[in-house]
Amino acid sequence: MLNLKYIGLGLTALAVITAKCGKKEEKPPNVVFFLVDDLGWKDLSCYDSEFYDTPNVDELAEDGMRFTDAYAACPVCSPTRAAIMTGKHPVTINITDWIPGMGYERAEDPQLKPPEDIHNMPLEEVTLAEALKEQGYRTFFAGKWHLGQTAEYWPEHQGFDVNKGGHNKGSPPGGYYSPYNNPRLEDGPEGEYLTNRLGDESLEFLESVGDNPFLLYLSFYTVHTPIQGCEEFDSLYKEKKMELPNEGAARTREEHRGNTRLNQSNHKYAAMVRSMDKNVGRVLDKLEELGKKENTIIVFTSDNGGLTTTRNYGPTAVLPLRAGKGWCYEGGIRVPLIVKTPGMEGGQTSDYPVTSMDYYPTILELAGFPKKPGQHVDGESFAPYLEQPDKEFDRTLVWHFPHYHGSTWRPGSAIRHNEWKLVEFYEDETVELYNLDEDINELEDVSDEFPDKAKSLREEMHEYIDERGGKYPKKLEQEEMKE
């Protein structure tokens, strides 16, 4: 089927940019984007994990800039992935739940009927991959896509020359060991581990690009369920777990109708994290070997917070943050972010609140290409903060998750303006207000103490959602409710 958005892309721009001094021409920077699935804010040793080991990501942080207050656009995967690809807020693009979502029927005692959203990222969107492809980049995708129910919406139709493993599923349908049961990834030999395979495919692509600028988008399925540790590291972390107090037995606390894990001790999850780290290192080493690392923009982040909260409890913990994946508390939306750009002074940190829509305009600016303000309408370039990490900011971010989720989250939204954070739950129309500078744990609701602040933030949040055509849940009719 003819994809109209590709008409004219064959006439790509000359793949060079002029240096600021105007004295010579330089090759545009390559882009490597690592997106880890469900990786929590505290799931890296450079973010103070004491159980997981991530030496390669830690080294990247030493070479680049680590962000302390980076956010996913949504506490679940598909909306965040769409936001990265399009530069649009999930509300703007109308993908506000993971595709296709769990539906209210599976929730415990649902009171609301969530709004309908779309289950395919529209082909009319000019993705980040397409924007770079227009500039002569070769584009490669490996791993989890989860932005289209049917094949015509998969990566090869959204700007990627190569697609290794991206299809409609959000978790690996065959698990992490071959056979993968993946329509876009051939099975490997018996015992092959999926995370390693995606690393292999990435290295093969790097070997093939020659002198062409490229986008390598490595979107790990790791550390999404099923929790199947890489055998290479399983025994290491099993031994490490046994050395923990009470042999690493899970500690939990109640979170509304669910329970949140408070300690990191799942050895199979740790092995999955270590396997991811190993393959990040393999890609970085290959860039170095090929002489491409110095001229490459590198981004490493996650699509939502770690899975800490379920009816029982999740496999990881992100203390001091509250809750985890699926929740609009900090644990569900604050994520690790490391960025390395050519010539950057390493080892820096920034508390600028980056969010998923920002990567699109930032990468275009860093590459020296014209921005596409009609496309990345909700994103802001954070390039100035890469040069001045202590630069002052005044920023508002909004999350809209009007759906039920298996983490026991109930429909709601949240807004952060600088140090202030408000969370609203739609079933009982309650709001909670937190000062993140004083209470990053979000345990001291000060909405009664600062009612005017709560009121103004709630109004600003709904104005933001309404301006983008946001949809809200509605009261269930009696016959629609579960008996």
C-alpha positions in Angstrom: 0.0 0.0 0.0 1.3 3.4 -0.9 2.4 5.4 2.1 1.9 9.1 1.1 4.2 10.5 3.7 7.2 9.0 1.9 6.6 10.8 -1.3 9.5 13.1 -1.9 11.7 11.5 0.8 13.9 10.1 -2.0 15.1 13.6 -2.6 17.0 13.9 0.7 19.0 16.9 1.7 22.7 17.0 1.4 24.0 15.2 4.5 26.4 17.9 5.7 26.1 20.9 8.0 28.3 23.9 8.1 30.4 24.4 11.2 29.6 27.5 13.3 32.9 29.1 12.4 31.9 28.9 8.7 35.4 27.7 7.8 34.8 24.0 7.1 32.1 21.5 6.5 31.5 18.8 9.1 29.5 15.6 9.0 26.2 15.8 10.9 26.2 13.9 14.2 25.0 10.3 14.4 22.2 9.6 16.9 22.0 6.5 19.2 18.9 6.3 21.3 18.6 3.7 24.0 15.1 3.2 25.3 14.7 0.7 28.1 11.3 -0.8 28.9 10.0 -0.2 32.5 13.5 0.8 33.8 13.0 2.5 37.1 14.6 5.8 38.3 16.7 3.8 40.8 17.5 0.8 38.6 21.0 2.0 37.7 24.1 2.1 40.0 24.7 5.7 38.8 21.3 6.5 40.3 22.3 4.9 43.6 21.1 1.4 43.2 23.0 -0.8 45.6 21.8 -4.2 44.2 21.9 -3.7 40.4 25.2 -3.2 38.6 25.4 -1.1 35.4 29.1 -0.3 34.7 28.6 0.6 31.1 25.7 3.0 31.7 27.6 4.5 34.6 30.6 5.1 32.3 28.2 6.9 29.8 27.0 9.1 32.7 30.6 9.9 33.5 31.1 10.9 29.8 27.8 12.8 29.6 25.1 14.5 31.6 22.8 12.8 34.1 19.4 14.3 34.6 17.8 13.9 38.1 14.3 15.1 37.2 13.6 13.6 33.8 10.1 12.3 33.1 8.2 10.0 30.8 5.2 11.6 29.1 3.0 8.9 30.6 3.3 6.2 33.4 2.8 3.5 30.7 4.7 2.7 27.5 2.8 3.3 24.3 1.9 7.0 25.0 5.5 7.8 25.9 6.8 6.0 22.8 4.5 8.0 20.7 5.6 11.2 22.4 9.2 10.5 21.6 8.5 9.7 18.0 6.2 12.6 17.3 7.2 15.4 19.8 3.5 15.5 20.8 1.9 15.0 24.2 -0.1 11.8 24.5 -3.2 13.8 24.8 -2.5 15.7 21.5 -2.0 12.4 19.6 -4.8 10.6 21.5 -2.7 7.7 22.6 -3.2 7.9 26.4 -3.0 4.2 27.3 -0.8 1.2 26.4 -2.1 -0.4 23.2 -4.8 -1.7 23.4 -5.2 -1.2 27.2 -6.8 -3.4 29.8 -10.3 -2.0 29.8 -12.3 -1.0 32.8 -14.0 -4.4 32.9 -10.8 -6.0 34.4 -10.5 -3.3 37.2 -11.7 -3.9 40.7 -15.0 -2.2 41.3 -14.7 0.4 38.5 -16.7 3.5 38.8 -15.8 5.2 35.5 -15.7 4.4 31.8 -12.3 5.6 30.4 -12.3 7.4 27.1 -11.5 5.7 23.8 -8.1 6.4 22.3 -6.4 5.3 19.1 -4.4 2.1 18.8 -2.1 3.0 15.9 0.3 6.0 15.6 -1.0 7.8 12.5 1.1 7.5 9.4 0.6 11.2 8.8 2.9 12.0 11.8 6.4 12.9 10.6 8.4 10.9 13.1 11.8 11.7 14.4 13.1 8.9 12.2 11.5 10.5 9.2 12.9 13.9 10.1 16.4 12.5 10.1 15.8 10.4 7.0 15.0 13.6 5.2 18.5 14.8 6.0 20.1 11.7 4.5 20.3 9.5 7.6 20.1 5.7 7.6 17.6 4.6 10.2 17.6 1.4 12.2 15.1 0.1 14.8 15.5 -2.9 17.1 13.3 -4.1 19.9 9.9 -3.0 21.2 7.6 -0.8 19.1 4.1 -1.2 20.5 2.7 1.7 18.5 0.5 -0.1 16.0 -2.0 -3.0 16.1 -1.4 -4.0 12.5 1.7 -4.3 10.4 1.2 -1.1 8.2 1.9 1.0 11.4 5.2 -0.7 12.4 8.6 0.9 12.2 9.4 0.2 8.6 6.4 2.4 7.7 7.3 5.1 10.2 10.7 6.2 8.9 13.0 3.2 9.7 15.0 1.5 7.0 15.5 -1.6 9.1 13.1 -3.1 11.7 14.4 -5.9 13.9 11.8 -7.0 16.3 9.3 -4.1 16.4 5.6 -5.2 16.1 2.3 -4.9 18.0 3.2 -6.6 21.2 4.4 -4.8 24.3 6.2 -7.8 25.9 8.2 -10.5 24.0 5.5 -13.0 23.0 7.9 -16.0 23.1 9.7 -14.7 26.2 13.4 -13.8 26.3 14.8 -17.0 24.9 14.6 -18.2 21.4 12.2 -19.1 19.8 10.8 -15.6 20.0 7.5 -15.9 18.2 8.2 -12.4 16.7 7.0 -11.6 13.2 9.9 -9.1 12.7 12.7 -11.2 14.2 13.9 -14.5 13.1 14.5 -17.1 15.8 18.1 -17.6 16.9 19.8 -20.7 18.1 18.5 -22.5 21.1 19.4 -20.6 24.3 19.9 -17.2 22.6 18.9 -14.4 24.8 16.7 -11.6 23.3 18.6 -8.7 24.8 21.9 -10.1 23.4 20.3 -10.7 20.0 19.1 -7.1 19.8 22.7 -6.0 20.6 24.0 -8.3 17.8 21.6 -6.7 15.3 22.7 -3.2 16.4 26.4 -4.0 15.9 25.6 -5.5 12.5 23.9 -2.3 11.5 26.8 -0.1 12.7 29.2 -2.2 10.6 27.0 -1.6 7.5 26.6 2.2 7.6 29.9 3.3 6.2 30.3 7.0 6.2 26.5 7.7 6.2 25.0 9.5 9.2 22.6 7.3 11.1 19.9 6.9 13.7 20.2 3.7 15.8 17.1 3.3 18.0 17.7 0.4 20.3 14.4 -0.1 22.2 15.0 -3.0 24.6 12.2 -5.3 25.6 14.1 -5.6 28.9 13.1 -5.2 31.7 9.4 -5.7 31.0 7.7 -8.9 32.2 8.1 -11.8 32.0 11.0 -11.5 34.5 13.4 -14.0 32.9 17.0 -13.4 34.0 19.9 -13.8 31.6 21.6 -17.0 32.6 25.0 -15.4 32.2 24.3 -13.2 35.3 21.6 -15.2 37.2 23.9 -17.0 39.6 25.9 -13.8 40.4 22.8 -12.0 41.6 21.3 -15.0 43.3 24.4 -15.1 45.5 24.3 -11.3 46.0 20.6 -11.6 47.1 21.5 -14.2 49.7 23.9 -11.7 51.3 21.1 -9.2 51.8 19.3 -8.8 55.2 16.7 -11.6 55.5 18.1 -13.0 52.3 16.5 -10.3 50.2 12.9 -11.0 51.2 10.6 -8.4 49.7 9.5 -5.5 51.9 6.3 -3.7 50.9 3.8 -1.0 51.9 0.2 -0.5 51.1 -0.5 1.9 48.1 -4.3 2.6 47.8 -5.6 -0.8 46.6 -2.2 -2.3 45.8 1.2 -2.8 47.4 4.6 -1.2 46.5 7.9 -3.0 46.8 10.4 -1.1 48.9 13.7 -3.0 48.3 15.6 -4.2 45.3 16.5 -7.9 45.6 14.9 -9.8 42.7 18.0 -11.6 41.2 16.4 -12.3 37.9 15.4 -8.7 37.4 19.0 -7.7 38.3 20.3 -10.1 35.7 18.0 -8.5 33.1 19.3 -5.1 34.0 22.9 -6.3 33.8 22.3 -7.9 30.4 20.9 -4.6 29.1 23.9 -2.8 30.5 26.2 -5.2 28.7 24.6 -4.6 25.4 24.7 -0.8 25.9 28.4 -1.3 26.4 28.8 -3.4 23.3 27.2 -0.6 21.1 29.3 2.1 22.7 32.5 0.0 22.2 31.6 -0.6 18.5 31.1 3.2 18.0 34.6 3.7 19.5 36.1 0.9 17.3 34.6 2.5 14.2 35.7 6.0 15.1 32.1 7.2 15.3 31.6 7.8 19.0 32.9 11.3 19.2 30.5 12.5 16.6 27.4 10.8 18.0 24.5 12.1 20.1 23.7 9.4 22.7 20.5 9.3 24.7 19.7 6.7 27.3 16.3 6.7 29.1 13.1 4.7 30.0 9.5 4.7 28.8 8.0 4.9 32.3 8.8 4.2 35.9 9.8 0.8 37.3 7.2 -1.8 38.0 7.0 -1.6 41.8 3.2 -1.6 42.6 0.7 -4.3 41.8 -2.0 -6.1 43.9 0.9 -8.0 45.4 4.1 -6.1 44.6 6.4 -5.6 41.6 10.0 -6.9 40.8 11.9 -3.6 41.6 11.8 -0.6 43.9 12.4 3.1 43.3 12.5 4.6 46.8 12.4 7.4 47.8 9.8 7.8 45.0 6.2 6.8 45.6 4.5 3.9 43.7 5.8 2.9 40.2 4.7 2.1 36.6 1.1 3.0 36.0 0.9 5.7 38.6 1.2 9.5 38.3 3.2 9.6 41.5 6.9 10.2 40.9 7.7 6.5 40.9 5.6 6.0 37.8 6.8 8.9 35.7 10.3 10.0 36.8 12.9 8.1 34.8 16.7 7.9 34.4 18.1 10.1 31.6 21.7 10.3 30.4 22.7 12.4 27.4 26.1 12.6 25.7 26.8 15.1 22.9 29.9 15.6 20.8 32.5 17.7 22.7 30.5 17.6 26.0 32.3 17.9 29.3 31.4 14.7 31.2 30.3 13.9 34.7 27.7 16.7 34.9 24.2 16.6 36.4 21.1 18.7 35.7 17.7 19.0 37.5 16.0 20.4 34.4 12.7 18.6 34.0 13.0 17.0 30.6 10.1 15.0 29.2 9.6 12.7 26.3 8.4 15.2 23.7 11.6 17.2 24.2 13.9 14.7 22.4 12.6 15.5 18.9 13.4 19.2 18.9 16.5 18.8 20.9 18.1 16.3 18.5 17.2 18.4 15.5 18.8 21.5 17.2 21.9 19.6 18.2 22.3 18.2 14.7 22.0 21.7 13.2 18.8 21.0 11.3 15.7 23.2 11.1 13.1 22.4 13.7 9.6 21.3 12.8 7.4 23.3 15.1 4.2 22.1 13.4 5.2 18.6 14.4 6.9 18.6 17.8 4.3 21.1 19.1 4.5 20.0 22.7 8.2 19.5 23.0 10.9 22.0 24.0 14.6 21.7 23.1 16.8 21.3 26.2 20.0 21.9 24.2 20.7 25.1 26.2 20.7 23.0 29.4 23.3 20.7 28.0 25.6 23.7 27.8 24.4 25.2 31.1 23.2 22.5 33.4 22.5 25.0 36.2 20.5 27.3 34.0 17.3 28.5 35.7 14.0 27.2 34.5 10.3 27.7 34.9 8.5 24.7 33.6 5.1 23.0 33.8 4.5 19.3 32.9 1.2 17.5 32.7 0.3 13.8 32.8 -3.1 12.5 31.8 -3.8 8.8 32.5 -7.7 8.5 32.6 -7.6 4.7 32.5 -7.5 1.8 34.9 -4.2 -0.1 35.1 -3.0 -3.4 36.4 -0.8 -1.6 38.9 -4.1 -0.7 40.7 -4.0 2.9 39.5 -7.4 4.5 39.1 -8.1 7.2 36.4 -6.5 10.5 37.1 -4.0 13.2 36.0 -1.1 15.1 37.5 0.8 18.4 37.0 4.2 19.6 38.1 5.2 23.3 38.1 8.7 23.6 39.4 8.6 22.3 43.0 4.8 21.9 43.2 3.1 18.7 42.2 -0.7 18.0 42.1 -2.4 14.6 41.6 -6.1 14.3 40.9 -8.2 11.1 41.0 -11.4 11.3 39.0 -13.5 8.7 40.7 -13.9 10.8 43.9 -12.6 14.1 42.4 -10.0 14.4 45.1 -6.7 16.2 44.7 -3.3 15.8 46.5 -0.6 18.5 46.6 3.1 18.0 47.3 6.2 20.1 47.5 8.8 18.0 45.8 11.7 20.0 47.1 10.6 19.2 50.6 8.8 15.9 50.1 10.1 13.9 47.1 8.3 10.9 48.7 4.9 12.5 48.1 3.7 11.4 51.6 2.7 14.8 53.0 -0.4 16.1 51.2 -0.5 19.9 51.8 -3.6 20.6 49.7 -5.5 21.8 52.8 -2.6 24.0 53.8 -2.3 25.6 50.4 -5.8 25.5 48.9 -5.2 28.3 46.4 -2.1 26.6 45.0 -4.0 23.4 44.6 -6.9 25.2 42.9 -4.7 27.1 40.5 -2.7 24.0 39.6 -5.8 21.9 39.0 -7.2 24.7 36.7 -3.9 24.9 34.8 -3.8 21.2 34.4 -7.3 20.9 32.9 -6.7 23.9 30.7 -3.6 22.1 29.3 -5.6 18.9 28.7 -8.6 20.7 27.2 -6.5 22.8 24.8 -5.2 19.6 23.3 -8.6 17.9 23.0 -8.1 15.7 26.0 -10.8 13.2 26.9 -12.1 12.3 30.4 -13.7 9.2 31.9 -17.4 9.2 32.5 -19.5 7.7 35.2 -20.5 4.2 34.4 -24.2 3.4 33.9 -25.5 1.0 36.5 -25.8 -1.8 34.0 -22.2 -1.3 32.9 -20.9 -1.8 36.4 -19.7 -5.2 37.6 -22.1 -7.0 39.8 
